[in-house]
């Protein structure tokens, strides 16, 4: 086991957040599991280990299906955080079997490939409208003008959120996601709690309305979904809707702006993409690998595990470093090189195992739609000013990405 006291890994250092990949290389050289005292976690930086641990049932997103907080050696969350945890802990991302299995099965009955495919014309139409508006203005902020409104509108359309209410969704989501950073501040926690209450209250009213008048939307589908008499509870429906919004657009927004920022820094690759739009599918996979939107994913150790001769005890928390795994030279040739034609690309940006992202097919449709629209309608798009990174480490993105047409 390596110690992390003298490592460059520092998730609160702006220089590290700007470019964590050299520090990841150092971590991988140190070993397969590294104890990190500042967050009381065990860091796992290698692709093979991350991939295996995502499928290892000795780890869990929760431990409450087997242990109390006290039995697990953990302090219960403060009572004032209860609204956030009620919302978060009933979503399938933070549950383990049998609850996870039941909820994912029921959600899958509503979130079908047919449902996703039915959205494709809407996604492509909206992407082209958003890009056309950007072109008319001669440029703008790619994040707020294209990257953000597209997936938010798509998930809202899918859920059946009326257009007049959609401006509420992104601020709620951003505040809730603040709790997923390492050691969030009391201010971040307070914002997350407030957003959890407001978002839950809103969805409770929307669910009640859909019970009276069902539609073709996902909320109506979640209400109707059943399996041998089993149905989702109201709280499970609320938590599912919030999860689909948060996970369904945070990754897409950040993959879009991280991806275009990477393309601007690699002009030869951008020129190749502009010359051959058939590269779009492989470009999306490579850009998600190259600058990963979700850098870290956590698991609780439910039973002692051994990694490279080191025993990680029950009650510990493992931090799987997706960004590091996606740059592991044991798996990727020239991992720090952007290669839009990369064929063998087993990146883990959508996770793996039972928690593999249920929205991955929709995310790929959205990313392809916005990229294709920008390539077609804005072939002279260029960077207008150096972007600034958000201070967040776990959910990696930009404050804005100013572009212009030349």
C-alpha positions as CSV (number, residue, x, y, z in Angstrom):
1,X,0.0,0.0,0.0
2,X,1.3,3.5,-0.9
3,X,0.7,6.6,1.2
4,X,-0.7,9.7,-0.3
5,X,0.9,12.3,2.0
6,X,3.4,13.6,-0.6
7,X,1.3,13.1,-3.7
8,X,0.2,15.8,-6.2
9,X,-3.3,14.5,-5.8
10,X,-5.2,17.4,-4.2
11,X,-8.9,17.8,-5.3
12,X,-9.1,21.3,-3.7
13,X,-6.1,22.7,-5.6
14,X,-7.2,24.7,-8.7
15,X,-4.0,23.6,-10.5
16,X,-4.9,19.9,-9.9
17,X,-8.5,20.5,-10.9
18,X,-7.3,22.2,-14.2
19,X,-5.3,19.1,-15.1
20,X,-5.5,16.1,-12.8
21,X,-4.0,13.6,-15.3
22,X,-0.3,14.0,-14.4
23,X,-1.2,13.3,-10.8
24,X,-3.1,10.2,-11.8
25,X,0.0,8.9,-13.6
26,X,1.9,9.4,-10.3
27,X,-0.8,7.6,-8.4
28,X,-0.8,4.6,-10.8
29,X,3.0,4.4,-10.4
30,X,2.7,4.3,-6.6
31,X,0.4,1.3,-6.6
32,X,-3.0,-0.2,-7.0
33,X,-4.6,1.2,-3.8
34,X,-3.6,4.3,-1.9
35,X,-4.8,5.5,1.4
36,X,-5.9,9.1,1.3
37,X,-6.4,10.7,4.8
38,X,-8.0,14.0,3.8
39,X,-11.2,12.3,2.6
40,X,-10.8,9.0,4.6
41,X,-10.8,7.0,1.4
42,X,-8.8,4.4,-0.5
43,X,-8.0,5.6,-4.0
44,X,-8.0,3.1,-6.8
45,X,-6.4,4.5,-10.0
46,X,-5.9,1.5,-12.4
47,X,-8.4,0.5,-15.1
48,X,-8.4,-3.2,-14.4
49,X,-9.1,-2.7,-10.6
50,X,-11.8,0.0,-11.2
51,X,-13.5,-2.2,-13.8
52,X,-13.4,-5.3,-11.5
53,X,-14.5,-3.4,-8.4
54,X,-17.5,-1.9,-10.1
55,X,-18.8,-5.4,-10.5
56,X,-17.7,-6.7,-7.1
57,X,-20.7,-7.4,-4.8
58,X,-18.4,-7.0,-1.7
59,X,-18.8,-3.3,-2.4
60,X,-21.9,-1.3,-2.4
61,X,-23.3,2.2,-3.0
62,X,-25.0,1.9,0.4
63,X,-24.5,-0.3,3.4
64,X,-27.9,0.3,5.0
65,X,-29.3,-2.9,3.5
66,X,-26.9,-4.8,5.8
67,X,-25.8,-2.6,8.6
68,X,-26.8,0.3,10.8
69,X,-24.6,3.4,10.8
70,X,-23.2,2.3,14.1
71,X,-22.6,-1.3,13.1
72,X,-20.7,0.0,10.1
73,X,-18.6,2.4,12.2
74,X,-20.1,5.5,10.5
75,X,-21.7,8.6,11.9
76,X,-25.3,9.1,10.8
77,X,-25.8,12.2,8.6
78,X,-26.9,15.3,10.6
79,X,-30.7,15.5,10.9
80,X,-30.9,18.8,9.0
81,X,-29.6,16.9,5.9
82,X,-32.5,14.5,6.0
83,X,-34.5,15.9,3.0
84,X,-31.4,15.4,0.8
85,X,-30.8,11.8,2.0
86,X,-34.4,10.8,1.7
87,X,-34.3,12.0,-1.9
88,X,-30.9,10.5,-2.7
89,X,-31.2,7.3,-0.9
90,X,-34.4,6.1,-2.7
91,X,-32.8,6.4,-6.1
92,X,-31.5,3.3,-7.7
93,X,-27.9,4.7,-8.0
94,X,-27.6,4.6,-4.2
95,X,-29.3,1.3,-3.6
96,X,-28.2,-2.3,-3.7
97,X,-30.1,-5.5,-4.4
98,X,-32.8,-6.4,-3.7
99,X,-34.2,-2.8,-3.8
100,X,-31.9,-1.8,-6.6
101,X,-33.0,-4.8,-8.7
102,X,-36.7,-4.1,-8.1
103,X,-36.5,-0.4,-8.9
104,X,-34.3,-0.7,-11.9
105,X,-36.6,-3.4,-13.3
106,X,-39.6,-1.2,-12.9
107,X,-37.9,1.9,-14.2
108,X,-36.7,-0.1,-17.3
109,X,-40.4,-0.8,-18.1
110,X,-40.9,2.9,-18.6
111,X,-37.4,3.9,-19.8
112,X,-37.4,1.6,-22.7
113,X,-35.2,1.7,-25.9
114,X,-38.4,2.6,-27.8
115,X,-39.0,5.5,-25.4
116,X,-35.5,6.8,-26.0
117,X,-35.6,6.2,-29.8
118,X,-38.9,8.1,-29.9
119,X,-37.1,11.2,-28.6
120,X,-34.4,11.1,-31.4
121,X,-36.3,13.5,-33.8
122,X,-37.0,15.9,-30.9
123,X,-33.3,15.8,-29.8
124,X,-32.0,16.5,-33.3
125,X,-34.5,19.2,-34.0
126,X,-33.7,21.0,-30.8
127,X,-30.0,20.7,-31.3
128,X,-30.2,22.3,-34.7
129,X,-32.4,25.1,-33.4
130,X,-30.0,25.9,-30.5
131,X,-27.0,25.9,-32.9
132,X,-28.8,28.0,-35.4
133,X,-29.4,30.6,-32.8
134,X,-25.7,30.5,-31.8
135,X,-24.7,31.0,-35.4
136,X,-27.1,34.0,-35.9
137,X,-25.4,35.7,-32.9
138,X,-22.0,35.0,-34.3
139,X,-21.1,33.0,-31.3
140,X,-21.7,33.0,-27.6
141,X,-21.3,30.7,-24.6
142,X,-21.5,27.1,-25.9
143,X,-22.4,25.9,-22.4
144,X,-25.4,28.1,-21.7
145,X,-26.5,28.4,-25.3
146,X,-26.3,24.7,-26.5
147,X,-24.7,22.2,-24.1
148,X,-27.0,22.9,-21.1
149,X,-30.5,23.6,-22.6
150,X,-30.4,20.5,-24.9
151,X,-30.3,17.7,-22.3
152,X,-32.4,19.7,-19.7
153,X,-35.1,20.1,-22.3
154,X,-34.9,16.5,-23.4
155,X,-35.2,15.1,-19.9
156,X,-38.0,17.5,-19.1
157,X,-39.8,16.5,-22.3
158,X,-39.3,12.9,-21.3
159,X,-40.6,13.4,-17.8
160,X,-43.5,15.5,-18.9
161,X,-42.4,18.7,-17.2
162,X,-44.3,21.7,-18.7
163,X,-42.1,24.1,-20.7
164,X,-43.0,27.0,-18.3
165,X,-41.4,25.1,-15.4
166,X,-38.2,23.9,-17.0
167,X,-36.1,26.9,-15.9
168,X,-36.4,25.6,-12.3
169,X,-34.7,22.2,-13.0
170,X,-31.1,23.2,-13.7
171,X,-30.6,25.3,-10.5
172,X,-32.2,22.5,-8.4
173,X,-30.0,19.9,-10.0
174,X,-26.8,22.0,-9.7
175,X,-27.5,22.6,-5.9
176,X,-28.2,18.9,-5.3
177,X,-25.1,17.8,-7.2
178,X,-23.0,20.0,-4.9
179,X,-23.3,17.3,-2.3
180,X,-21.5,14.8,-4.4
181,X,-18.2,16.7,-4.1
182,X,-15.6,15.6,-1.6
183,X,-16.2,17.1,1.9
184,X,-18.9,19.6,0.8
185,X,-19.2,22.8,2.7
186,X,-22.1,23.6,5.1
187,X,-23.3,26.2,2.6
188,X,-23.3,23.5,-0.2
189,X,-25.2,21.1,2.0
190,X,-27.8,23.8,2.9
191,X,-28.4,24.6,-0.8
192,X,-28.7,20.8,-1.6
193,X,-31.3,20.4,1.2
194,X,-33.3,23.3,0.1
195,X,-33.3,22.2,-3.5
196,X,-34.2,18.6,-2.4
197,X,-37.3,19.9,-0.7
198,X,-38.4,22.2,-3.5
199,X,-37.8,19.7,-6.3
200,X,-39.6,16.9,-4.3
201,X,-42.6,19.1,-3.6
202,X,-42.8,20.0,-7.3
203,X,-42.6,16.4,-8.5
204,X,-45.2,15.3,-5.9
205,X,-47.7,17.7,-7.5
206,X,-46.7,16.6,-11.0
207,X,-47.2,12.9,-10.1
208,X,-50.6,13.7,-8.6
209,X,-51.6,15.5,-11.8
210,X,-50.4,12.5,-14.0
211,X,-52.4,10.1,-11.8
212,X,-55.5,12.0,-12.7
213,X,-54.6,12.5,-16.4
214,X,-51.9,10.0,-17.6
215,X,-49.9,11.0,-20.7
216,X,-47.2,9.5,-22.9
217,X,-44.4,10.8,-20.6
218,X,-42.0,9.0,-18.3
219,X,-43.8,10.1,-15.1
220,X,-47.0,8.4,-16.3
221,X,-44.9,5.4,-17.3
222,X,-43.4,5.2,-13.8
223,X,-46.9,5.4,-12.3
224,X,-48.1,2.6,-14.5
225,X,-45.0,0.3,-14.2
226,X,-45.7,-2.8,-12.2
227,X,-44.4,-6.3,-12.0
228,X,-46.5,-9.1,-10.3
229,X,-48.4,-6.4,-8.4
230,X,-45.2,-4.6,-7.3
231,X,-45.1,-0.8,-8.0
232,X,-42.8,2.1,-7.3
233,X,-43.6,4.1,-4.2
234,X,-44.2,7.8,-4.6
235,X,-40.8,8.5,-3.0
236,X,-39.1,6.1,-5.4
237,X,-40.8,7.8,-8.4
238,X,-39.6,11.2,-7.1
239,X,-36.1,10.0,-6.5
240,X,-36.0,8.3,-9.9
241,X,-37.1,11.5,-11.7
242,X,-34.5,13.6,-9.9
243,X,-31.8,11.0,-10.6
244,X,-32.7,10.9,-14.3
245,X,-32.5,14.7,-14.5
246,X,-29.3,15.0,-12.6
247,X,-27.4,12.1,-14.1
248,X,-29.1,12.7,-17.4
249,X,-27.9,16.1,-18.0
250,X,-24.8,16.8,-15.8
251,X,-22.7,14.3,-17.7
252,X,-24.0,15.4,-21.1
253,X,-23.4,19.1,-20.4
254,X,-19.9,18.5,-19.1
255,X,-19.0,16.0,-21.8
256,X,-20.0,18.5,-24.4
257,X,-18.0,21.5,-23.1
258,X,-15.0,19.3,-22.0
259,X,-15.1,17.7,-25.4
260,X,-15.1,20.9,-27.4
261,X,-12.4,22.5,-25.2
262,X,-10.3,19.4,-26.0
263,X,-11.0,19.7,-29.7
264,X,-9.9,23.4,-29.7
265,X,-6.7,22.3,-28.0
266,X,-6.1,19.6,-30.6
267,X,-6.7,21.4,-34.0
268,X,-5.5,18.5,-36.1
269,X,-8.1,16.2,-34.6
270,X,-10.8,18.9,-35.0
271,X,-9.9,19.4,-38.6
272,X,-10.2,15.6,-39.2
273,X,-13.6,15.6,-37.6
274,X,-14.8,18.5,-39.7
275,X,-13.5,16.8,-42.8
276,X,-15.3,13.5,-42.0
277,X,-18.5,13.6,-39.9
278,X,-18.7,9.9,-39.9
279,X,-16.1,10.1,-37.0
280,X,-18.8,11.5,-34.7
281,X,-19.6,8.2,-32.9
282,X,-16.0,7.3,-32.2
283,X,-15.2,11.0,-31.3
284,X,-17.9,11.0,-28.6
285,X,-16.4,7.9,-27.0
286,X,-12.9,9.2,-27.2
287,X,-13.8,12.7,-25.8
288,X,-15.6,11.1,-22.9
289,X,-12.4,9.0,-22.2
290,X,-10.0,11.9,-22.8
291,X,-11.6,14.3,-20.3
292,X,-14.0,12.3,-18.1
293,X,-17.1,14.2,-16.9
294,X,-17.4,12.1,-13.7
295,X,-13.9,11.7,-12.2
296,X,-14.6,9.7,-9.1
297,X,-17.2,7.2,-8.0
298,X,-17.4,5.9,-4.5
299,X,-18.3,2.5,-3.0
300,X,-18.5,1.2,0.6
301,X,-16.6,-1.9,1.5
302,X,-19.2,-4.4,2.8
303,X,-16.8,-7.2,3.4
304,X,-13.0,-7.1,3.7
305,X,-11.3,-7.1,0.3
306,X,-7.7,-7.5,-0.7
307,X,-6.1,-5.4,-3.4
308,X,-2.5,-6.2,-4.3
309,X,-1.8,-7.6,-0.9
310,X,-3.4,-4.8,1.0
311,X,-6.6,-5.6,3.0
312,X,-9.2,-2.9,2.7
313,X,-11.5,-3.4,5.7
314,X,-15.2,-3.5,6.0
315,X,-16.5,0.0,6.7
316,X,-13.9,1.7,4.5
317,X,-14.8,3.8,1.5
318,X,-13.2,3.2,-1.9
319,X,-12.8,6.0,-4.4
320,X,-12.6,4.7,-7.9
321,X,-10.8,7.2,-10.1
322,X,-12.6,7.1,-13.5
323,X,-10.4,9.8,-14.9
324,X,-7.2,7.9,-14.0
325,X,-8.6,4.5,-15.3
326,X,-9.5,6.2,-18.6
327,X,-5.8,7.2,-19.0
328,X,-4.3,3.9,-17.9
329,X,-1.5,3.0,-20.4
330,X,-2.0,-0.7,-19.6
331,X,-5.3,-0.4,-21.5
332,X,-5.1,2.6,-23.8
333,X,-2.2,3.2,-26.3
334,X,-1.0,6.8,-25.9
335,X,-3.6,7.6,-23.3
336,X,-2.8,11.3,-23.1
337,X,-3.2,11.7,-26.9
338,X,-6.6,12.6,-28.3
339,X,-7.3,10.1,-31.1
340,X,-10.8,10.4,-32.5
341,X,-10.3,7.2,-34.6
342,X,-9.4,5.1,-31.5
343,X,-11.1,1.8,-32.0
344,X,-10.3,-0.2,-28.9
345,X,-11.9,2.2,-26.3
346,X,-13.2,0.4,-23.2
347,X,-13.6,3.7,-21.2
348,X,-15.7,3.5,-18.1
349,X,-17.3,6.9,-18.2
350,X,-20.7,5.4,-17.9
351,X,-19.7,3.1,-15.0
352,X,-20.1,-0.7,-15.2
353,X,-21.9,-3.6,-13.5
354,X,-25.4,-3.2,-12.0
355,X,-25.0,0.6,-11.8
356,X,-24.1,1.0,-15.5
357,X,-25.8,4.3,-16.6
358,X,-29.4,3.5,-17.7
359,X,-29.3,6.8,-19.7
360,X,-26.2,6.1,-21.7
361,X,-28.1,5.5,-25.0
362,X,-29.9,8.8,-24.6
363,X,-26.7,10.6,-23.7
364,X,-25.0,9.3,-26.9
365,X,-27.9,10.6,-29.0
366,X,-27.7,14.0,-27.4
367,X,-24.0,14.3,-27.8
368,X,-24.1,13.2,-31.4
369,X,-27.0,15.6,-32.2
370,X,-25.2,18.7,-30.8
371,X,-21.8,17.8,-32.3
372,X,-23.3,17.1,-35.7
373,X,-25.3,20.3,-35.7
374,X,-22.2,22.3,-34.7
375,X,-20.1,20.6,-37.4
376,X,-22.7,21.3,-40.1
377,X,-23.9,24.8,-39.2
378,X,-20.7,26.2,-37.5
379,X,-17.7,24.8,-39.4
380,X,-15.6,27.9,-38.5
381,X,-16.4,27.8,-34.8
382,X,-13.4,28.8,-32.8
383,X,-12.5,29.6,-29.2
384,X,-13.2,33.2,-28.2
385,X,-11.4,33.2,-24.9
386,X,-9.6,30.8,-22.5
387,X,-12.3,29.0,-20.5
388,X,-12.3,28.8,-16.7
389,X,-12.8,25.4,-15.0
390,X,-15.4,25.0,-12.3
391,X,-13.7,24.4,-8.9
392,X,-15.4,21.0,-8.6
393,X,-13.3,17.9,-8.9
394,X,-15.8,15.0,-8.9
395,X,-18.2,16.4,-11.5
396,X,-15.7,18.0,-14.0
397,X,-16.8,20.9,-16.2
398,X,-16.3,24.5,-17.2
399,X,-17.9,27.7,-16.0
400,X,-18.5,28.7,-19.6
401,X,-17.0,28.1,-23.1
402,X,-17.1,31.3,-25.2
403,X,-16.9,30.7,-28.9
404,X,-17.2,32.7,-32.1
405,X,-17.5,32.1,-35.8
406,X,-14.8,33.3,-38.2
